[in-house]
């Protein structure tokens, strides 16, 4: 999941996991995501590529306070789906990873 490919980019994977909301005590739905990839800083991007120019333009610095997600402490990860949406999942709720059953 965290291992980058030869170009320094995140690899794509298939994953299935269960949803859970402890506050409202709802969830349990099985979510299957195909061709997802872990949100991580990708190395090896050409700074002059159209993708980099479009998405990584320097923006005005506005001082805002942002709460740290503390992914490792909360055991959560962000994944980017095929359509570009970002989803957060709890690693203890992962059922399968690349069609292999996950055992904790």
N, C-alpha and C positions, 0 to 999 in steps of 0.2 A: 504494500500500500504506500509506504513512504519511500521506496526505492525508486530513484529517478532513472530514466533510460539514458542511452549514450549521449543524447543531446542536452541532458540536464533538466528535462521536463518530466512532469508527473505521468506515470503510466495509467492507462485506462483499465478498469476492472468491473466485474459484475458483483453486486452485493444484494443481500436480502436481510432485512432487519424488522423488528417489531417496534411499534410506537408505544409510548407510555407518557401519561401526564399524571404525576403524583398528586398535584393539587386538586384536580377534579376527579381523580381516580378513574380516568377513562383511557382507552387505548387498546393495545393488543392487536391492532391491524398489521398484517404482513405487508411490507413495502418491498418491492423488487425493483432495483435500479440497474439498468444495463449501460455499459460504456460510461460509467462515472469516473471521476478522477479526484484525488485528494487535493484540497486547496493548499498549496504551498508555494513558496517563492521559487520560481522557475529560473534556472540559470541558462545562459546560452542564447538569450533572445537578442537578435540583432537590433541595436537601438535605432537604426534607420529604417526598419521595416514598417510597413503601413500599419500593422497591428500595434506595434510599440508606439508609433507616433499618435495613433488614435486613442489608445488607452492609457498611456503613461505620460501624457503631457503635463508639464509642471503646472500646478493649480495655485491659486492664491492661498497663502498660508492664513488660515483662520484658526485662532486658538479655541479649541474645543476640548472638553474633558470627555474621554471615552473610557468606559469601564473595560478592564482587561477580561477577555473571555476565559482565561485560565483553563485551556483545553485539557491539559494533562491532569490537573487536579480534579476537574469535573468529569474526566473520562469521556469527553466529547470530541468529535472531529467534524469539520466542514467538508462537504464534497460538492463538486460541481457536476451537474447533470448534463446530458447531451444537449439539451435545449438552452443551456447557459444559466439555469437557475441554480441557486446555492441552497443546500439543505444541511442542517446540523443533525448528527445522529450520535447516540450514546453507544460506546464500543461494547458494553456488556449486553446490548440487545441485538448484536449481529448474529444472524442464524447461519448464513452461508457466505463465503467469500470465494469468487471464481468457481462456483459449483462444488466447493468443498465445505463440509460441515465444520463449524467452528466449535471447539470444545474449550471451556474455561476451567 
